[in-house]
């Protein structure tokens, strides 16, 4: 029997590593961690007690849709405060009514999931969910 202990990391495809570093390290505030010298370029980030690996790939699969689709493949990050996360993202220009799709924010303070959620896109249109245990 396979005895799964936990998820170790999630990998996301990116096209522009510098731009992605500004988003994941700057906007989301994830600390970058050491990465082995692979043949492909990328960056690793600490995300709580797990890791996020960004991979620059020549033949990566990217979403075709340009808008936030909460039913599509996505990475979910748990935060301590929904309202603090919303304010932080707003300070970086993210808003529900943003004209730029890459700064659009979908707010779900209440909903079927049972916890508050925010959805946004990274620079390569990977869907990112930010959620909290409760609405504060």
Secondary structure, 3 states (H helix, E strand, C coil): CCCCCCCCEEEEEECCHHHHHHHHHHHCCCCEECCCCCCCCEEEEEECCEEEEEEECCCCCCCCCCCCCCCCCEEEEEECCHHHHHHHHHHCCCECCCCCHHHECEEECCCCCCCCEEEEECCCCCEEEEEECCCC
